[in-house]
Amino acid sequence: MADQDDLGIARRDGLLSIGALTTYTDIRRSDEVARHLPVLAEAAATIGAAQIQNRGTIGGNIVNASPAGDTLPVLLATDARIVLGS
């Protein structure tokens, strides 16, 4: 079962928090992302077709270890912090 922190997009302690199970479609449509990190919304819009954007998640994109990780350059350039759990 997914932890509540794994889901959705929220502002927490002045930071934009994006859960691992947040889809590219959720990122593209988020007012918070558009306001605080529009380049991530742009990157999410370029990933695959609509079917992939509806099912693919930012967490999956980060941890699949592909050198073609579409969100990785944006996260690196914006000094993103990633919290991993097992």
DSSP file with accessible surface (Angstrom, degrees, kcal/mol):
  #  RESIDUE AA STRUCTURE BP1 BP2  ACC     N-H-->O    O-->H-N    N-H-->O    O-->H-N    TCO  KAPPA ALPHA  PHI   PSI    X-CA   Y-CA   Z-CA
    1    1 A M              0   0  239      0, 0.0     2,-0.2     0, 0.0     0, 0.0   0.000 360.0 360.0 360.0 140.1    0.0    0.0    0.0
    2    2 A A        -     0   0   41      1,-0.1     2,-0.2     2,-0.1     5,-0.0  -0.446 360.0-125.5 -74.5 138.7    1.3    3.5   -0.9
    3    3 A D    >   -     0   0   91     -2,-0.2     3,-1.9     1,-0.1     4,-0.4  -0.534  25.4-115.3 -74.6 148.8    2.3    5.9    1.8
    4    4 A Q  G >  S+     0   0  141      1,-0.3     3,-1.4    -2,-0.2    -1,-0.1   0.848 116.4  60.2 -57.6 -32.7    0.5    9.2    1.7
    5    5 A D  G 3  S+     0   0   94      1,-0.3    -1,-0.3    14,-0.1    15,-0.2   0.681  95.9  63.2 -68.9 -17.2    3.9   10.9    1.0
    6    6 A D  G <  S+     0   0   58     -3,-1.9    15,-2.7    13,-0.2     2,-0.4   0.581  95.4  75.2 -79.9 -11.4    4.2    8.8   -2.2
    7    7 A L  S <  S-     0   0   76     -3,-1.4    13,-0.1    -4,-0.4    15,-0.1  -0.850  88.6 -21.0-111.1 135.8    1.1   10.5   -3.7
    8    8 A G  S    S-     0   0   33     -2,-0.4    11,-3.0    11,-0.2     2,-0.4   0.011  71.6 -69.5  78.7-173.7    0.6   13.8   -5.2
    9    9 A I  E     +A   18   0A  40      9,-0.2     2,-0.3    17,-0.1     9,-0.2  -0.984  51.5 154.7-128.8 132.0    2.2   17.3   -5.2
   10   10 A A  E     -A   17   0A  32      7,-2.5     7,-3.7    -2,-0.4     2,-0.5  -0.989  43.3-112.3-153.4 158.5    2.2   19.7   -2.2
   11   11 A R  E     +A   16   0A 108     -2,-0.3     2,-0.4     5,-0.2     5,-0.2  -0.851  39.6 176.1 -92.6 126.8    4.1   22.6   -0.7
   12   12 A R  E >   -A   15   0A  91      3,-2.9     3,-2.1    -2,-0.5    -2,-0.1  -0.984  64.7 -16.8-135.9 124.1    5.7   21.5    2.5
   13   13 A D  T 3  S-     0   0  167     -2,-0.4     3,-0.1     1,-0.3    -1,-0.1   0.876 128.4 -51.6  52.0  39.9    8.0   23.7    4.6
   14   14 A G  T 3  S+     0   0   52      1,-0.2     2,-0.3     0, 0.0    -1,-0.3   0.540 119.6 105.4  79.0   5.6    8.5   26.1    1.7
   15   15 A L  E <  S-A   12   0A  82     -3,-2.1    -3,-2.9     2,-0.0     2,-0.6  -0.853  74.8-116.1-117.0 154.4    9.5   23.3   -0.7
   16   16 A L  E     -A   11   0A  41     -2,-0.3     2,-0.5    -5,-0.2    -5,-0.2  -0.793  32.9-161.4 -87.2 119.3    7.7   21.6   -3.5
   17   17 A S  E     -A   10   0A  33     -7,-3.7    -7,-2.5    -2,-0.6     2,-0.5  -0.917   9.2-174.9-107.9 127.0    7.1   18.0   -2.6
   18   18 A I  E     -A    9   0A  42     -2,-0.5    -9,-0.2    -9,-0.2   -10,-0.1  -0.977  21.2-132.7-124.5 117.8    6.3   15.4   -5.3
   19   19 A G    >   -     0   0    4    -11,-3.0     3,-1.9    -2,-0.5    39,-0.3  -0.308  20.9-115.7 -69.6 152.6    5.5   11.9   -4.3
   20   20 A A  T 3  S+     0   0   42      1,-0.3    39,-2.1   -15,-0.2    40,-0.6   0.796 113.8  54.0 -59.3 -30.5    7.1    8.9   -6.1
   21   21 A L  T 3  S+     0   0   78    -15,-2.7     2,-0.4    37,-0.1    -1,-0.3   0.337  77.8 122.6 -91.3  11.4    3.8    7.7   -7.5
   22   22 A T    <   -     0   0    1     -3,-1.9    36,-2.3   -16,-0.3    37,-0.3  -0.578  58.2-135.2 -75.6 126.6    2.9   11.0   -9.0
   23   23 A T  B  >  -B   57   0B  22     -2,-0.4     4,-2.1    34,-0.2    34,-0.2  -0.331  18.3-112.9 -80.1 163.8    2.3   10.6  -12.8
   24   24 A Y  H  > S+     0   0   12     32,-1.5     4,-2.9    29,-0.5     5,-0.2   0.872 119.8  55.7 -61.4 -36.6    3.7   12.8  -15.5
   25   25 A T  H  > S+     0   0    4     28,-2.2     4,-2.1    31,-0.3    -1,-0.2   0.925 106.0  50.4 -62.7 -43.0    0.1   13.9  -16.2
   26   26 A D  H  > S+     0   0   77     27,-0.3     4,-0.8     1,-0.2    -2,-0.2   0.906 112.2  47.9 -59.9 -41.7   -0.3   15.0  -12.6
   27   27 A I  H >< S+     0   0    0     -4,-2.1     3,-0.8     1,-0.2    -2,-0.2   0.933 111.1  50.0 -65.4 -46.1    2.9   17.0  -12.9
   28   28 A R  H 3< S+     0   0   85     -4,-2.9    -1,-0.2     1,-0.2    -2,-0.2   0.866 116.0  42.5 -60.3 -36.5    1.8   18.6  -16.2
   29   29 A R  H 3< S+     0   0  178     -4,-2.1     2,-0.4    -5,-0.2    -1,-0.2   0.511  87.5 114.8 -90.7  -5.5   -1.5   19.6  -14.8
   30   30 A S    <X  -     0   0   20     -3,-0.8     4,-2.3    -4,-0.8     5,-0.1  -0.510  51.9-158.5 -75.5 126.7   -0.3   20.8  -11.4
   31   31 A D  H  > S+     0   0  121     -2,-0.4     4,-2.2     2,-0.2     5,-0.2   0.868  96.2  55.5 -65.7 -36.6   -0.7   24.5  -10.6
   32   32 A E  H  > S+     0   0   56      2,-0.2     4,-2.6     1,-0.2     5,-0.4   0.920 109.7  44.6 -63.8 -44.1    2.0   24.2   -7.9
   33   33 A V  H  > S+     0   0    0      2,-0.2     4,-2.9     1,-0.2     8,-0.2   0.934 112.8  51.8 -66.2 -43.7    4.5   22.8  -10.5
   34   34 A A  H  < S+     0   0   54     -4,-2.3    -2,-0.2     1,-0.2    -1,-0.2   0.885 116.1  41.7 -59.3 -36.9    3.5   25.4  -13.0
   35   35 A R  H  < S+     0   0  149     -4,-2.2    -2,-0.2    -5,-0.1    -1,-0.2   0.900 130.3  21.6 -77.9 -42.1    4.1   28.1  -10.4
   36   36 A H  H  < S+     0   0   79     -4,-2.6    -3,-0.2    -5,-0.2    -2,-0.2   0.678 137.6  17.4-107.3 -20.3    7.3   26.9   -8.8
   37   37 A L    >X  +     0   0   32     -4,-2.9     3,-1.5    -5,-0.4     4,-1.1  -0.341  62.1 160.7-150.9  60.0    9.0   24.5  -11.2
   38   38 A P  H 3> S+     0   0   66      0, 0.0     4,-2.3     0, 0.0     5,-0.2   0.811  72.9  65.8 -60.0 -27.8    7.5   25.1  -14.8
   39   39 A V  H 3> S+     0   0   65      1,-0.2     4,-2.3     2,-0.2     5,-0.1   0.850  98.7  53.8 -64.3 -30.0   10.5   23.4  -16.4
   40   40 A L  H <> S+     0   0    0     -3,-1.5     4,-2.7     2,-0.2    -1,-0.2   0.907 106.8  51.0 -69.8 -39.1    9.5   20.1  -14.8
   41   41 A A  H  X S+     0   0   17     -4,-1.1     4,-1.7    -8,-0.2    -2,-0.2   0.914 110.6  49.9 -62.4 -39.6    6.0   20.4  -16.3
   42   42 A E  H  X S+     0   0  132     -4,-2.3     4,-0.7     2,-0.2    -2,-0.2   0.916 111.3  48.0 -64.7 -43.4    7.6   21.0  -19.7
   43   43 A A  H >< S+     0   0   15     -4,-2.3     3,-1.2     1,-0.2     4,-0.5   0.921 109.5  53.0 -63.2 -42.9    9.8   18.0  -19.3
   44   44 A A  H >< S+     0   0    0     -4,-2.7     3,-0.9     1,-0.3    -1,-0.2   0.848 103.6  58.0 -62.3 -32.5    6.9   15.8  -18.2
   45   45 A A  H 3< S+     0   0   50     -4,-1.7    -1,-0.3     1,-0.2    -2,-0.2   0.697 103.2  53.6 -71.6 -17.0    5.0   16.9  -21.3
   46   46 A T  T << S+     0   0  106     -3,-1.2     2,-0.7    -4,-0.7    -1,-0.2   0.516  82.3 105.7 -95.4  -4.3    7.7   15.5  -23.6
   47   47 A I  S <  S-     0   0    7     -3,-0.9     6,-0.2    -4,-0.5     9,-0.1  -0.670  89.4 -61.9 -84.9 113.7    7.8   12.0  -22.1
   48   48 A G  S    S-     0   0   51     -2,-0.7     2,-0.1     4,-0.1     0, 0.0   0.155  83.4 -42.8  52.7-162.3    6.2    9.5  -24.4
   49   49 A A    >>  -     0   0   54      1,-0.0     4,-2.4     4,-0.0     3,-0.5  -0.349  68.5 -85.8 -91.9 177.2    2.6    9.5  -25.5
   50   50 A A  H 3> S+     0   0   57      1,-0.2     4,-2.2     2,-0.2     5,-0.2   0.857 126.8  58.1 -55.4 -37.5   -0.5   10.2  -23.4
   51   51 A Q  H 3> S+     0   0  135      1,-0.2     4,-1.1     2,-0.2    -1,-0.2   0.906 109.1  44.0 -62.3 -40.8   -0.7    6.6  -22.2
   52   52 A I  H <> S+     0   0   89     -3,-0.5     4,-3.7     1,-0.2     3,-0.4   0.910 111.9  52.7 -70.5 -40.8    2.8    6.7  -20.8
   53   53 A Q  H  < S+     0   0   16     -4,-2.4   -28,-2.2     1,-0.2   -29,-0.5   0.850 109.7  50.5 -63.3 -31.2    2.2   10.1  -19.2
   54   54 A N  H  < S+     0   0   85     -4,-2.2    -1,-0.2    -5,-0.2    -2,-0.2   0.748 125.0  25.4 -77.9 -24.4   -0.9    8.7  -17.5
   55   55 A R  H  < S+     0   0  212     -4,-1.1    -2,-0.2    -3,-0.4    -3,-0.2   0.723  99.7  91.5-109.7 -32.2    0.9    5.6  -16.1
   56   56 A G     <  -     0   0   20     -4,-3.7   -32,-1.5    -5,-0.2     2,-0.3  -0.399  60.4-154.2 -70.7 145.4    4.5    6.6  -15.8
   57   57 A T  B  >  -B   23   0B  32    -34,-0.2     4,-2.1     1,-0.1   -34,-0.2  -0.844  25.4-124.4-120.8 156.9    5.7    8.1  -12.4
   58   58 A I  H  > S+     0   0    8    -36,-2.3     4,-2.1    -2,-0.3     5,-0.2   0.894 113.4  54.3 -65.4 -37.0    8.4   10.4  -11.4
   59   59 A G  H  > S+     0   0   12    -39,-2.1     4,-2.4   -40,-0.3    -1,-0.2   0.929 108.6  48.1 -62.9 -43.3    9.7    7.9   -8.9
   60   60 A G  H  > S+     0   0   31    -40,-0.6     4,-1.2     1,-0.2    -1,-0.2   0.890 110.1  52.6 -63.3 -38.2    9.9    5.2  -11.6
   61   61 A N  H  < S+     0   0    8     -4,-2.1     5,-0.3     1,-0.2    -1,-0.2   0.884 112.4  45.4 -65.5 -37.0   11.7    7.6  -13.9
   62   62 A I  H >< S+     0   0   40     -4,-2.1     3,-0.7     1,-0.2    -2,-0.2   0.929 117.9  39.1 -72.9 -45.2   14.3    8.3  -11.1
   63   63 A V  H 3< S+     0   0   96     -4,-2.4    -1,-0.2     1,-0.2    -2,-0.2   0.520  89.9  84.8 -92.6  -1.1   15.0    4.8   -9.9
   64   64 A N  T 3< S-     0   0   92     -4,-1.2    -1,-0.2    -5,-0.2    -2,-0.1   0.577  88.3-135.9 -78.7  -4.3   15.0    2.9  -13.2
   65   65 A A    <   +     0   0   92     -3,-0.7    -2,-0.1     1,-0.2    -1,-0.1   0.701  48.4 152.6  62.8  23.3   18.7    3.8  -13.7
   66   66 A S    >   -     0   0   43     -5,-0.3     3,-1.6     1,-0.1    -1,-0.2  -0.678  49.0-140.2 -82.9 134.5   18.2    4.7  -17.3
   67   67 A P  T 3  S+     0   0  143      0, 0.0    -1,-0.1     0, 0.0    -2,-0.1   0.683 104.0  63.4 -66.0 -12.1   20.7    7.2  -18.7
   68   68 A A  T 3   +     0   0   66      4,-0.0     2,-0.6     3,-0.0    -2,-0.0   0.088  67.9 150.0 -96.6  22.5   17.6    8.6  -20.6
   69   69 A G    X   -     0   0    4     -3,-1.6     3,-0.8     1,-0.2    -7,-0.0  -0.423  35.8-156.4 -59.6 105.1   15.8    9.5  -17.4
   70   70 A D  T 3  S+     0   0   76     -2,-0.6     4,-0.4     1,-0.3    -1,-0.2   0.769  85.8  43.3 -62.1 -30.8   13.8   12.4  -18.7
   71   71 A T  T 3> S+     0   0    0      1,-0.2     4,-2.4     2,-0.1    -1,-0.3   0.658  92.5  85.1 -89.8 -14.5   13.3   14.2  -15.4
   72   72 A L  H <> S+     0   0   57     -3,-0.8     4,-2.8     1,-0.2     5,-0.2   0.889  86.2  50.9 -60.0 -45.1   16.8   13.7  -14.1
   73   73 A P  H  > S+     0   0   87      0, 0.0     4,-2.7     0, 0.0    -1,-0.2   0.920 112.3  48.3 -60.6 -38.7   18.4   16.8  -15.7
   74   74 A V  H  > S+     0   0   18     -4,-0.4     4,-1.6     2,-0.2    -2,-0.2   0.935 113.0  47.2 -64.7 -45.7   15.7   19.0  -14.4
   75   75 A L  H  <>S+     0   0   20     -4,-2.4     5,-2.7     1,-0.2    -1,-0.2   0.909 114.1  47.6 -64.6 -40.1   16.0   17.6  -10.9
   76   76 A L  H ><5S+     0   0  139     -4,-2.8     3,-1.6    -5,-0.2    -2,-0.2   0.941 111.2  50.4 -64.5 -46.3   19.8   17.9  -11.0
   77   77 A A  H 3<5S+     0   0   83     -4,-2.7    -1,-0.2     1,-0.3    -2,-0.2   0.769 112.6  46.9 -66.3 -24.1   19.7   21.5  -12.3
   78   78 A T  T 3<5S-     0   0   58     -4,-1.6    -1,-0.3    -5,-0.2    -2,-0.2   0.241 111.4-117.0-103.5  14.1   17.2   22.6   -9.5
   79   79 A D  T < 5 -     0   0  141     -3,-1.6    -3,-0.2     1,-0.1    -2,-0.1   0.872  46.0-171.9  54.6  41.2   19.2   20.9   -6.7
   80   80 A A      < -     0   0   45     -5,-2.7     2,-0.5    -6,-0.2    -1,-0.1  -0.277  16.1-138.5 -62.2 148.2   16.3   18.6   -6.0
   81   81 A R        -     0   0  192      2,-0.0     2,-0.5     0, 0.0    -1,-0.1  -0.941  13.9-156.7-108.2 134.1   16.5   16.4   -2.9
   82   82 A I        -     0   0   89     -2,-0.5     2,-0.6     2,-0.0    -2,-0.0  -0.943   1.8-156.9-115.3 127.7   15.3   12.8   -3.2
   83   83 A V        -     0   0  141     -2,-0.5     2,-0.4     2,-0.0    -2,-0.0  -0.920  14.4-165.8-105.2 118.9   14.1   10.8   -0.2
   84   84 A L        +     0   0  136     -2,-0.6     2,-0.3     2,-0.0    -2,-0.0  -0.823   9.5 175.7-106.2 146.1   14.4    7.1   -0.6
   85   85 A G              0   0   79     -2,-0.4    -2,-0.0     0, 0.0     0, 0.0  -0.913 360.0 360.0-139.2 166.0   12.8    4.4    1.5
   86   86 A S              0   0  175     -2,-0.3    -2,-0.0     0, 0.0     0, 0.0  -0.840 360.0 360.0-127.8 360.0   12.6    0.7    1.4
